Amino acid sequence: MKCQGLRDLIPDYLTGELAHEALREFEAHLTQCDGCAAELKQTELTWVALGRIPEVEPGSELRGRFYAMLGDEKRRIARAENGSWLKRLDRWAESWMPKRPAVQVTMAVMLLAVGLVAGTQLETGQGDDEIAQLRGEVQQMQETVSLSLLNQPSTSERLRGVNWSAKVSEPSEALLTSLTNTLKSDPSVNVRLAAVDALALFRDDPAVVDAATKALALETSPTVQIALIDLLAAIREKKALDALRRFVDENNLNPSVKKHAEDGISNSI
């Protein structure tokens, strides 16, 4: 069983719906693939978090406002010419939502639960703890989505995964490791460049400093080199500045890149 095939079966595995032969192959693959085992664990945590969300019955006032808003939207759609509003909404949703069905379902259920609970709590003026818990669970969901997309063979999906990581305010070690691996080894310049921007949000983490200094020594793209120089100059730690000095001393550097590194060192001292 290949990794993609296993990941598509995760929802069935968690609900106990895998046939015997598929279950045997699924569990055998897990023993050999740390990446799939990590994704299964992350998805299972999300499902457990979903199970902790209390069932909420919207109040009559909330339901009334919902149907009023729904009526307004129906009238707006009816006035749209040739469905142009729907097409714009479709494109927006497609760009925002991951394409994997299992991830889409998880996100949809989570966001629906957040909306119901938040709406009900706003009516009563209570539930700050519950809202805080839901926010944490949404963060966990966003991290799960990011980790999943970063492992996809498609460049556009990996780029989307990097962008999703920026939504996580307190990334786990697994997400930072995935981002740093992407920075060091992703074949796409655009993905590596996006990874630099994402890691810049977490530049206070020592792991980010280590990753950026190692990546700069290996990077061949001038565009990514400049982004890494800016990141290390912004960090302003001795280790970061030493990495920039070693980089400047190397031969065969692009003159513009070398000048940018020299300026970065001067501005950071």
Summary of the structure (lengths in Angstrom):
residues: 269
radius of gyration: 23.0
end to end distance: 53.7
largest distance: 72.0
contacts: 775
relative contact order: 0.06
helix: 79%
strand: 0%
